[in-house]
């Protein structure tokens, strides 16, 4: 394998590793998105409204 071919091969492997990491991070973010839910805090009242 020529040095140029080896460099291209290693660059491709590096990009594949980076892509896999980015896809995993996006997957984690997608899974975590559903964990946040709205909380009903009620209607604020003034002290004289009780």
SULFEN-V266295 format. One record per helix or strand of 2 or more residues. SS is the DSSP state (H for helix, E for strand). FROM is the first residue (numbers start at 1). LEN is the number of residues. If there is no record, write none. Layout:
BEGIN
ss,from,len
SS,FROM,LEN
SS,FROM,LEN
END
This chain:
BEGIN
ss,from,len
H,3,31
H,47,3
END
